[in-house]
Amino acid sequence: MISCDPTDSYETVLACDNRLNNETTITCSFTETIGTSYTAEATESQSVSTEVAETIQGGLADIFSTSLAVSTTTGYDWSTTTSETFSVTQTRTVEVEVPPGVLVINVVPNLIFT
């Protein structure tokens, strides 16, 4: 059974402080990878069994009797497990130019599925 309890928040991915610099623009960068993956697995099995029984009985003038029984069981188990994984990711790099005397804070949503 798949259970999902999502939560969300914001996460700081870049804080670039150029407040103490009054002359030079600086460049800050960060790299992030986002994506999703999914895995499914299924097992299927099948079994065949056959039983044959034969009885032969005979007697001679109520003096003796005999019987013969043969039983055979055959079976074969066909089991197959299939697994499938799907994954998609994307990586990006972001560069930010920060002028003198400026503080840049970049935040992104942080979604968690449990």
N, CA, C and O atoms as CSV, one atom per row, in Angstrom:
chain,resi,resn,atom,element,x,y,z
A,1,MET,N,N,0.848,-1.174,0.000
A,1,MET,CA,C,0.000,0.000,0.000
A,1,MET,C,C,0.893,1.236,0.000
A,1,MET,O,O,1.838,1.333,0.783
A,2,ILE,N,N,0.590,2.151,-0.863
A,2,ILE,CA,C,1.366,3.373,-0.966
A,2,ILE,C,C,0.743,4.417,-0.046
A,2,ILE,O,O,-0.458,4.682,-0.095
A,3,SER,N,N,1.589,4.998,0.789
A,3,SER,CA,C,1.133,6.016,1.723
A,3,SER,C,C,1.893,7.306,1.424
A,3,SER,O,O,3.098,7.281,1.172
A,4,CYS,N,N,1.193,8.411,1.454
A,4,CYS,CA,C,1.843,9.681,1.139
A,4,CYS,C,C,1.418,10.718,2.161
A,4,CYS,O,O,0.226,10.958,2.356
A,5,ASP,N,N,2.402,11.337,2.817
A,5,ASP,CA,C,2.155,12.397,3.782
A,5,ASP,C,C,3.042,13.580,3.410
A,5,ASP,O,O,4.136,13.720,3.958
A,6,PRO,N,N,2.592,14.440,2.484
A,6,PRO,CA,C,3.454,15.526,1.997
A,6,PRO,C,C,3.598,16.663,3.008
A,6,PRO,O,O,2.667,16.976,3.751
A,7,THR,N,N,4.781,17.271,3.020
A,7,THR,CA,C,5.032,18.493,3.790
A,7,THR,C,C,5.802,19.449,2.885
A,7,THR,O,O,6.429,19.033,1.911
A,8,ASP,N,N,5.746,20.715,3.217
A,8,ASP,CA,C,6.500,21.678,2.420
A,8,ASP,C,C,7.126,22.733,3.317
A,8,ASP,O,O,6.658,22.991,4.426
A,9,SER,N,N,8.179,23.326,2.818
A,9,SER,CA,C,8.887,24.391,3.522
A,9,SER,C,C,9.735,25.120,2.482
A,9,SER,O,O,9.717,24.780,1.299
A,10,TYR,N,N,10.471,26.118,2.938
A,10,TYR,CA,C,11.409,26.818,2.053
A,10,TYR,C,C,12.822,26.533,2.519
A,10,TYR,O,O,13.090,26.457,3.718
A,11,GLU,N,N,13.723,26.377,1.558
A,11,GLU,CA,C,15.110,26.077,1.856
A,11,GLU,C,C,15.994,27.128,1.189
A,11,GLU,O,O,15.822,27.445,0.012
A,12,THR,N,N,16.944,27.663,1.962
A,12,THR,CA,C,17.885,28.622,1.401
A,12,THR,C,C,18.928,27.868,0.593
A,12,THR,O,O,19.619,26.996,1.122
A,13,VAL,N,N,19.045,28.203,-0.693
A,13,VAL,CA,C,20.021,27.535,-1.548
A,13,VAL,C,C,21.199,28.435,-1.879
A,13,VAL,O,O,22.236,27.965,-2.348
A,14,LEU,N,N,21.037,29.740,-1.632
A,14,LEU,CA,C,22.132,30.657,-1.931
A,14,LEU,C,C,21.987,31.896,-1.057
A,14,LEU,O,O,20.932,32.529,-1.030
A,15,ALA,N,N,23.046,32.231,-0.352
A,15,ALA,CA,C,23.118,33.485,0.391
A,15,ALA,C,C,24.431,34.125,-0.018
A,15,ALA,O,O,25.508,33.620,0.299
A,16,CYS,N,N,24.334,35.227,-0.716
A,16,CYS,CA,C,25.525,35.883,-1.250
A,16,CYS,C,C,25.568,37.307,-0.679
A,16,CYS,O,O,24.760,38.164,-1.038
A,17,ASP,N,N,26.520,37.528,0.206
A,17,ASP,CA,C,26.591,38.793,0.943
A,17,ASP,C,C,27.718,39.666,0.382
A,17,ASP,O,O,28.898,39.337,0.503
A,18,ASN,N,N,27.330,40.773,-0.227
A,18,ASN,CA,C,28.308,41.724,-0.757
A,18,ASN,C,C,28.108,43.093,-0.104
A,18,ASN,O,O,28.423,44.121,-0.704
A,19,ARG,N,N,27.579,43.106,1.135
A,19,ARG,CA,C,27.273,44.364,1.816
A,19,ARG,C,C,28.521,45.123,2.269
A,19,ARG,O,O,28.496,46.351,2.353
A,20,LEU,N,N,29.603,44.414,2.560
A,20,LEU,CA,C,30.808,45.088,3.047
A,20,LEU,C,C,31.687,45.611,1.911
A,20,LEU,O,O,32.653,46.337,2.147
A,21,ASN,N,N,31.348,45.244,0.698
A,21,ASN,CA,C,32.126,45.664,-0.461
A,21,ASN,C,C,31.401,46.839,-1.122
A,21,ASN,O,O,30.230,46.728,-1.483
A,22,ASN,N,N,32.094,47.951,-1.275
A,22,ASN,CA,C,31.469,49.129,-1.883
A,22,ASN,C,C,31.938,49.391,-3.307
A,22,ASN,O,O,31.563,50.401,-3.902
A,23,GLU,N,N,32.759,48.493,-3.868
A,23,GLU,CA,C,33.343,48.779,-5.171
A,23,GLU,C,C,33.114,47.719,-6.237
A,23,GLU,O,O,32.979,48.056,-7.413
A,24,THR,N,N,33.068,46.448,-5.857
A,24,THR,CA,C,33.114,45.381,-6.854
A,24,THR,C,C,31.836,44.544,-6.838
A,24,THR,O,O,31.309,44.203,-5.779
A,25,THR,N,N,31.358,44.225,-8.026
A,25,THR,CA,C,30.252,43.272,-8.164
A,25,THR,C,C,30.837,41.861,-8.089
A,25,THR,O,O,31.866,41.577,-8.702
A,26,ILE,N,N,30.181,40.986,-7.338
A,26,ILE,CA,C,30.648,39.596,-7.234
A,26,ILE,C,C,29.626,38.662,-7.878
A,26,ILE,O,O,28.455,39.004,-8.043
A,27,THR,N,N,30.106,37.477,-8.235
A,27,THR,CA,C,29.227,36.466,-8.829
A,27,THR,C,C,29.160,35.269,-7.892
A,27,THR,O,O,30.184,34.730,-7.474
A,28,CYS,N,N,27.942,34.866,-7.571
A,28,CYS,CA,C,27.725,33.671,-6.756
A,28,CYS,C,C,26.945,32.664,-7.599
A,28,CYS,O,O,26.172,33.040,-8.480
A,29,SER,N,N,27.160,31.379,-7.314
A,29,SER,CA,C,26.429,30.360,-8.080
A,29,SER,C,C,26.094,29.168,-7.188
A,29,SER,O,O,26.731,28.934,-6.161
A,30,PHE,N,N,25.091,28.436,-7.604
A,30,PHE,CA,C,24.753,27.169,-6.958
A,30,PHE,C,C,24.238,26.211,-8.018
A,30,PHE,O,O,23.728,26.622,-9.061
A,31,THR,N,N,24.384,24.922,-7.728
A,31,THR,CA,C,23.921,23.869,-8.629
A,31,THR,C,C,22.917,23.010,-7.877
A,31,THR,O,O,23.141,22.629,-6.728
A,32,GLU,N,N,21.819,22.713,-8.535
A,32,GLU,CA,C,20.818,21.847,-7.916
A,32,GLU,C,C,20.377,20.775,-8.898
A,32,GLU,O,O,20.358,20.984,-10.111
A,33,THR,N,N,20.023,19.624,-8.343
A,33,THR,CA,C,19.474,18.524,-9.127
A,33,THR,C,C,18.099,18.207,-8.570
A,33,THR,O,O,17.944,17.949,-7.376
A,34,ILE,N,N,17.112,18.230,-9.437
A,34,ILE,CA,C,15.743,17.914,-9.020
A,34,ILE,C,C,15.246,16.762,-9.877
A,34,ILE,O,O,15.710,16.569,-11.000
A,35,GLY,N,N,14.305,16.000,-9.347
A,35,GLY,CA,C,13.763,14.907,-10.129
A,35,GLY,C,C,12.885,13.995,-9.310
A,35,GLY,O,O,12.532,14.288,-8.168
A,36,THR,N,N,12.544,12.888,-9.923
A,36,THR,CA,C,11.685,11.900,-9.278
A,36,THR,C,C,12.051,10.513,-9.770
A,36,THR,O,O,12.622,10.355,-10.850
A,37,SER,N,N,11.718,9.512,-8.971
A,37,SER,CA,C,11.905,8.126,-9.407
A,37,SER,C,C,10.764,7.281,-8.866
A,37,SER,O,O,10.172,7.597,-7.834
A,38,TYR,N,N,10.468,6.206,-9.575
A,38,TYR,CA,C,9.364,5.313,-9.227
A,38,TYR,C,C,9.782,3.887,-9.551
A,38,TYR,O,O,10.339,3.632,-10.618
A,39,THR,N,N,9.521,2.961,-8.646
A,39,THR,CA,C,9.845,1.552,-8.872
A,39,THR,C,C,8.604,0.710,-8.584
A,39,THR,O,O,7.922,0.914,-7.580
A,40,ALA,N,N,8.320,-0.237,-9.477
A,40,ALA,CA,C,7.208,-1.168,-9.295
A,40,ALA,C,C,7.717,-2.582,-9.532
A,40,ALA,O,O,8.564,-2.809,-10.396
A,41,GLU,N,N,7.198,-3.527,-8.764
A,41,GLU,CA,C,7.606,-4.923,-8.913
A,41,GLU,C,C,6.374,-5.813,-8.809
A,41,GLU,O,O,5.498,-5.589,-7.973
A,42,ALA,N,N,6.320,-6.827,-9.672
A,42,ALA,CA,C,5.187,-7.759,-9.667
A,42,ALA,C,C,5.709,-9.180,-9.842
A,42,ALA,O,O,6.657,-9.412,-10.593
A,43,THR,N,N,5.090,-10.126,-9.149
A,43,THR,CA,C,5.455,-11.535,-9.262
A,43,THR,C,C,4.220,-12.313,-9.686
A,43,THR,O,O,3.131,-12.116,-9.146
A,44,GLU,N,N,4.400,-13.195,-10.657
A,44,GLU,CA,C,3.307,-14.025,-11.156
A,44,GLU,C,C,3.787,-15.475,-11.170
A,44,GLU,O,O,4.906,-15.761,-11.595
A,45,SER,N,N,2.938,-16.380,-10.707
A,45,SER,CA,C,3.329,-17.787,-10.727
A,45,SER,C,C,2.141,-18.649,-11.135
A,45,SER,O,O,0.981,-18.275,-10.961
A,46,GLN,N,N,2.470,-19.807,-11.679
A,46,GLN,CA,C,1.447,-20.749,-12.122
A,46,GLN,C,C,1.993,-22.146,-11.898
A,46,GLN,O,O,3.180,-22.394,-12.110
A,47,SER,N,N,1.131,-23.060,-11.469
A,47,SER,CA,C,1.556,-24.428,-11.213
A,47,SER,C,C,0.509,-25.387,-11.785
A,47,SER,O,O,-0.693,-25.132,-11.718
A,48,VAL,N,N,0.992,-26.481,-12.340
A,48,VAL,CA,C,0.107,-27.509,-12.893
A,48,VAL,C,C,0.445,-28.832,-12.226
A,48,VAL,O,O,1.617,-29.195,-12.135
A,49,SER,N,N,-0.557,-29.552,-11.760
A,49,SER,CA,C,-0.307,-30.854,-11.187
A,49,SER,C,C,-1.323,-31.848,-11.711
A,49,SER,O,O,-2.493,-31.519,-11.907
A,50,THR,N,N,-0.864,-33.058,-11.933
A,50,THR,CA,C,-1.723,-34.128,-12.451
A,50,THR,C,C,-1.524,-35.359,-11.577
A,50,THR,O,O,-0.400,-35.692,-11.202
A,51,GLU,N,N,-2.624,-36.030,-11.259
A,51,GLU,CA,C,-2.523,-37.259,-10.483
A,51,GLU,C,C,-3.336,-38.343,-11.180
A,51,GLU,O,O,-4.500,-38.146,-11.531
A,52,VAL,N,N,-2.701,-39.476,-11.369
A,52,VAL,CA,C,-3.358,-40.607,-12.013
A,52,VAL,C,C,-3.297,-41.787,-11.045
A,52,VAL,O,O,-2.230,-42.108,-10.521
A,53,ALA,N,N,-4.424,-42.424,-10.810
A,53,ALA,CA,C,-4.447,-43.590,-9.928
A,53,ALA,C,C,-5.184,-44.715,-10.642
A,53,ALA,O,O,-6.228,-44.502,-11.258
A,54,GLU,N,N,-4.634,-45.887,-10.552
A,54,GLU,CA,C,-5.248,-47.040,-11.192
A,54,GLU,C,C,-5.181,-48.210,-10.214
A,54,GLU,O,O,-4.153,-48.459,-9.585
A,55,THR,N,N,-6.261,-48.895,-10.106
A,55,THR,CA,C,-6.301,-50.045,-9.204
A,55,THR,C,C,-6.749,-51.277,-9.988
A,55,THR,O,O,-7.750,-51.253,-10.704
A,56,ILE,N,N,-5.997,-52.326,-9.835
A,56,ILE,CA,C,-6.351,-53.609,-10.445
A,56,ILE,C,C,-6.542,-54.593,-9.298
A,56,ILE,O,O,-5.688,-54.723,-8.421
A,57,GLN,N,N,-7.642,-55.259,-9.321
A,57,GLN,CA,C,-7.918,-56.200,-8.253
A,57,GLN,C,C,-8.382,-57.521,-8.881
A,57,GLN,O,O,-9.169,-57.554,-9.827
A,58,GLY,N,N,-7.876,-58.552,-8.333
A,58,GLY,CA,C,-8.269,-59.863,-8.861
A,58,GLY,C,C,-8.273,-60.900,-7.751
A,58,GLY,O,O,-7.671,-60.694,-6.697
A,59,GLY,N,N,-8.941,-61.996,-7.987
A,59,GLY,CA,C,-8.977,-63.040,-6.968
A,59,GLY,C,C,-9.218,-64.395,-7.605
A,59,GLY,O,O,-9.673,-64.490,-8.745
A,60,LEU,N,N,-8.918,-65.409,-6.877
A,60,LEU,CA,C,-9.104,-66.769,-7.369
A,60,LEU,C,C,-9.843,-67.555,-6.299
A,60,LEU,O,O,-9.288,-67.872,-5.247
A,61,ALA,N,N,-11.078,-67.859,-6.576
A,61,ALA,CA,C,-11.911,-68.717,-5.734
A,61,ALA,C,C,-11.863,-68.323,-4.269
A,61,ALA,O,O,-11.764,-69.185,-3.395
A,62,ASP,N,N,-11.930,-67.060,-4.002
A,62,ASP,CA,C,-11.907,-66.535,-2.637
A,62,ASP,C,C,-10.715,-67.022,-1.815
A,62,ASP,O,O,-10.758,-66.976,-0.586
A,63,ILE,N,N,-9.661,-67.486,-2.470
A,63,ILE,CA,C,-8.485,-67.938,-1.739
A,63,ILE,C,C,-7.515,-66.771,-1.548
A,63,ILE,O,O,-6.968,-66.585,-0.461
A,64,PHE,N,N,-7.312,-66.011,-2.576
A,64,PHE,CA,C,-6.436,-64.849,-2.441
A,64,PHE,C,C,-6.962,-63.746,-3.340
A,64,PHE,O,O,-7.713,-63.978,-4.287
A,65,SER,N,N,-6.540,-62.547,-3.008
A,65,SER,CA,C,-6.839,-61.413,-3.880
A,65,SER,C,C,-5.627,-60.482,-3.850
A,65,SER,O,O,-4.846,-60.475,-2.899
A,66,THR,N,N,-5.504,-59.738,-4.867
A,66,THR,CA,C,-4.384,-58.811,-4.967
A,66,THR,C,C,-4.883,-57.504,-5.587
A,66,THR,O,O,-5.874,-57.488,-6.317
A,67,SER,N,N,-4.198,-56.439,-5.291
A,67,SER,CA,C,-4.541,-55.153,-5.910
A,67,SER,C,C,-3.254,-54.377,-6.180
A,67,SER,O,O,-2.244,-54.556,-5.499
A,68,LEU,N,N,-3.316,-53.534,-7.163
A,68,LEU,CA,C,-2.181,-52.733,-7.563
A,68,LEU,C,C,-2.675,-51.295,-7.741
A,68,LEU,O,O,-3.673,-51.059,-8.421
A,69,ALA,N,N,-1.986,-50.353,-7.140
A,69,ALA,CA,C,-2.345,-48.939,-7.287
A,69,ALA,C,C,-1.105,-48.160,-7.696
A,69,ALA,O,O,-0.028,-48.345,-7.129
A,70,VAL,N,N,-1.261,-47.308,-8.660
A,70,VAL,CA,C,-0.177,-46.460,-9.126
A,70,VAL,C,C,-0.656,-45.014,-9.051
A,70,VAL,O,O,-1.752,-44.696,-9.515
A,71,SER,N,N,0.152,-44.146,-8.475
A,71,SER,CA,C,-0.198,-42.737,-8.370
A,71,SER,C,C,1.014,-41.911,-8.781
A,71,SER,O,O,2.127,-42.161,-8.319
A,72,THR,N,N,0.801,-40.949,-9.629
A,72,THR,CA,C,1.880,-40.085,-10.092
A,72,THR,C,C,1.425,-38.635,-10.002
A,72,THR,O,O,0.325,-38.297,-10.440
A,73,THR,N,N,2.261,-37.788,-9.441
A,73,THR,CA,C,1.986,-36.355,-9.383
A,73,THR,C,C,3.138,-35.627,-10.058
A,73,THR,O,O,4.303,-35.815,-9.707
A,74,THR,N,N,2.802,-34.817,-11.005
A,74,THR,CA,C,3.822,-34.006,-11.650
A,74,THR,C,C,3.454,-32.545,-11.462
A,74,THR,O,O,2.275,-32.190,-11.456
A,75,GLY,N,N,4.431,-31.727,-11.314
A,75,GLY,CA,C,4.162,-30.298,-11.142
A,75,GLY,C,C,5.338,-29.479,-11.620
A,75,GLY,O,O,6.478,-29.940,-11.587
A,76,TYR,N,N,5.067,-28.272,-12.060
A,76,TYR,CA,C,6.109,-27.353,-12.461
A,76,TYR,C,C,5.662,-25.959,-12.061
A,76,TYR,O,O,4.513,-25.583,-12.289
A,77,ASP,N,N,6.550,-25.204,-11.475
A,77,ASP,CA,C,6.216,-23.863,-11.008
A,77,ASP,C,C,6.861,-22.836,-11.938
A,77,ASP,O,O,8.085,-22.732,-12.008
A,78,TRP,N,N,6.038,-22.091,-12.637
A,78,TRP,CA,C,6.523,-21.005,-13.485
A,78,TRP,C,C,6.377,-19.719,-12.677
A,78,TRP,O,O,5.261,-19.242,-12.471
A,79,SER,N,N,7.465,-19.170,-12.230
A,79,SER,CA,C,7.425,-17.909,-11.484
A,79,SER,C,C,8.183,-16.847,-12.267
A,79,SER,O,O,9.290,-17.079,-12.752
A,80,THR,N,N,7.574,-15.700,-12.379
A,80,THR,CA,C,8.189,-14.593,-13.090
A,80,THR,C,C,8.083,-13.344,-12.224
A,80,THR,O,O,6.999,-13.003,-11.750
A,81,THR,N,N,9.197,-12.668,-12.019
A,81,THR,CA,C,9.192,-11.396,-11.306
A,81,THR,C,C,9.622,-10.306,-12.280
A,81,THR,O,O,10.660,-10.406,-12.934
A,82,THR,N,N,8.809,-9.274,-12.362
A,82,THR,CA,C,9.095,-8.154,-13.247
A,82,THR,C,C,9.310,-6.915,-12.395
A,82,THR,O,O,8.513,-6.616,-11.506
A,83,SER,N,N,10.384,-6.201,-12.670
A,83,SER,CA,C,10.674,-4.967,-11.947
A,83,SER,C,C,10.874,-3.844,-12.958
A,83,SER,O,O,11.513,-4.026,-13.994
A,84,GLU,N,N,10.318,-2.690,-12.639
A,84,GLU,CA,C,10.403,-1.554,-13.545
A,84,GLU,C,C,10.744,-0.305,-12.737
A,84,GLU,O,O,10.118,-0.028,-11.714
A,85,THR,N,N,11.734,0.440,-13.201
A,85,THR,CA,C,12.134,1.673,-12.532
A,85,THR,C,C,12.091,2.824,-13.536
A,85,THR,O,O,12.563,2.711,-14.667
A,86,PHE,N,N,11.518,3.916,-13.091
A,86,PHE,CA,C,11.411,5.119,-13.906
A,86,PHE,C,C,12.075,6.257,-13.133
A,86,PHE,O,O,11.772,6.467,-11.958
A,87,SER,N,N,12.960,6.977,-13.770
A,87,SER,CA,C,13.651,8.065,-13.095
A,87,SER,C,C,13.898,9.213,-14.068
A,87,SER,O,O,14.315,9.002,-15.207
A,88,VAL,N,N,13.634,10.427,-13.601
A,88,VAL,CA,C,13.888,11.626,-14.390
A,88,VAL,C,C,14.549,12.646,-13.464
A,88,VAL,O,O,14.016,12.964,-12.401
A,89,THR,N,N,15.706,13.153,-13.870
A,89,THR,CA,C,16.365,14.200,-13.094
A,89,THR,C,C,16.819,15.318,-14.024
A,89,THR,O,O,17.026,15.116,-15.220
A,90,GLN,N,N,16.964,16.477,-13.449
A,90,GLN,CA,C,17.429,17.636,-14.200
A,90,GLN,C,C,18.390,18.412,-13.297
A,90,GLN,O,O,18.078,18.687,-12.138
A,91,THR,N,N,19.548,18.759,-13.832
A,91,THR,CA,C,20.543,19.524,-13.082
A,91,THR,C,C,20.698,20.891,-13.733
A,91,THR,O,O,20.782,21.014,-14.956
A,92,ARG,N,N,20.735,21.914,-12.885
A,92,ARG,CA,C,20.923,23.264,-13.413
A,92,ARG,C,C,21.861,24.037,-12.489
A,92,ARG,O,O,21.920,23.793,-11.284
A,93,THR,N,N,22.578,24.961,-13.082
A,93,THR,CA,C,23.464,25.853,-12.340
A,93,THR,C,C,22.952,27.275,-12.515
A,93,THR,O,O,22.673,27.718,-13.629
A,94,VAL,N,N,22.834,27.978,-11.403
A,94,VAL,CA,C,22.334,29.349,-11.429
A,94,VAL,C,C,23.460,30.266,-10.951
A,94,VAL,O,O,24.072,30.025,-9.910
A,95,GLU,N,N,23.718,31.308,-11.715
A,95,GLU,CA,C,24.705,32.321,-11.332
A,95,GLU,C,C,23.985,33.643,-11.079
A,95,GLU,O,O,23.098,34.045,-11.833
A,96,VAL,N,N,24.391,34.306,-9.997
A,96,VAL,CA,C,23.775,35.576,-9.620
A,96,VAL,C,C,24.887,36.609,-9.455
A,96,VAL,O,O,25.866,36.372,-8.746
A,97,GLU,N,N,24.731,37.744,-10.107
A,97,GLU,CA,C,25.675,38.845,-9.928
A,97,GLU,C,C,25.131,39.767,-8.837
A,97,GLU,O,O,23.993,40.234,-8.896
A,98,VAL,N,N,25.984,40.011,-7.839
A,98,VAL,CA,C,25.560,40.806,-6.685
A,98,VAL,C,C,26.356,42.114,-6.683
A,98,VAL,O,O,27.579,42.102,-6.538
A,99,PRO,N,N,25.655,43.241,-6.845
A,99,PRO,CA,C,26.346,44.533,-6.855
A,99,PRO,C,C,26.893,44.886,-5.462
A,99,PRO,O,O,26.479,44.284,-4.472
A,100,PRO,N,N,27.805,45.839,-5.378
A,100,PRO,CA,C,28.350,46.265,-4.085
A,100,PRO,C,C,27.251,46.723,-3.123
A,100,PRO,O,O,26.309,47.413,-3.514
A,101,GLY,N,N,27.394,46.321,-1.848
A,101,GLY,CA,C,26.464,46.749,-0.808
A,101,GLY,C,C,25.152,45.989,-0.770
A,101,GLY,O,O,24.216,46.443,-0.111
A,102,VAL,N,N,25.039,44.839,-1.454
A,102,VAL,CA,C,23.763,44.120,-1.552
A,102,VAL,C,C,23.909,42.703,-0.980
A,102,VAL,O,O,24.956,42.068,-1.111
A,103,LEU,N,N,22.852,42.237,-0.357
A,103,LEU,CA,C,22.749,40.853,0.122
A,103,LEU,C,C,21.672,40.149,-0.694
A,103,LEU,O,O,20.541,40.629,-0.764
A,104,VAL,N,N,22.006,39.019,-1.311
A,104,VAL,CA,C,21.036,38.245,-2.090
A,104,VAL,C,C,20.830,36.909,-1.392
A,104,VAL,O,O,21.785,36.184,-1.111
A,105,ILE,N,N,19.571,36.598,-1.120
A,105,ILE,CA,C,19.212,35.289,-0.555
A,105,ILE,C,C,18.207,34.662,-1.500
A,105,ILE,O,O,17.157,35.242,-1.773
A,106,ASN,N,N,18.524,33.484,-1.997
A,106,ASN,CA,C,17.641,32.770,-2.914
A,106,ASN,C,C,17.076,31.558,-2.187
A,106,ASN,O,O,17.827,30.723,-1.683
A,107,VAL,N,N,15.751,31.462,-2.132
A,107,VAL,CA,C,15.093,30.328,-1.483
A,107,VAL,C,C,14.242,29.595,-2.507
A,107,VAL,O,O,13.741,30.185,-3.464
A,108,VAL,N,N,14.090,28.288,-2.282
A,108,VAL,CA,C,13.244,27.470,-3.151
A,108,VAL,C,C,12.301,26.651,-2.279
A,108,VAL,O,O,12.623,26.354,-1.128
A,109,PRO,N,N,11.142,26.285,-2.816
A,109,PRO,CA,C,10.240,25.411,-2.065
A,109,PRO,C,C,10.873,24.035,-1.888
A,109,PRO,O,O,11.541,23.530,-2.790
A,110,ASN,N,N,10.663,23.448,-0.747
A,110,ASN,CA,C,11.187,22.127,-0.445
A,110,ASN,C,C,9.986,21.218,-0.162
A,110,ASN,O,O,9.378,21.311,0.904
A,111,LEU,N,N,9.646,20.348,-1.103
A,111,LEU,CA,C,8.495,19.461,-0.958
A,111,LEU,C,C,8.994,18.081,-0.584
A,111,LEU,O,O,9.907,17.555,-1.222
A,112,ILE,N,N,8.401,17.485,0.451
A,112,ILE,CA,C,8.796,16.160,0.922
A,112,ILE,C,C,7.556,15.267,0.928
A,112,ILE,O,O,6.526,15.622,1.500
A,113,PHE,N,N,7.670,14.100,0.283
A,113,PHE,CA,C,6.588,13.117,0.261
A,113,PHE,C,C,7.065,11.879,1.004
A,113,PHE,O,O,8.033,11.240,0.590
A,114,THR,N,N,6.395,11.537,2.094
A,114,THR,CA,C,6.777,10.342,2.850
A,114,THR,C,C,5.617,9.399,2.962
A,114,THR,O,O,5.745,8.333,3.566
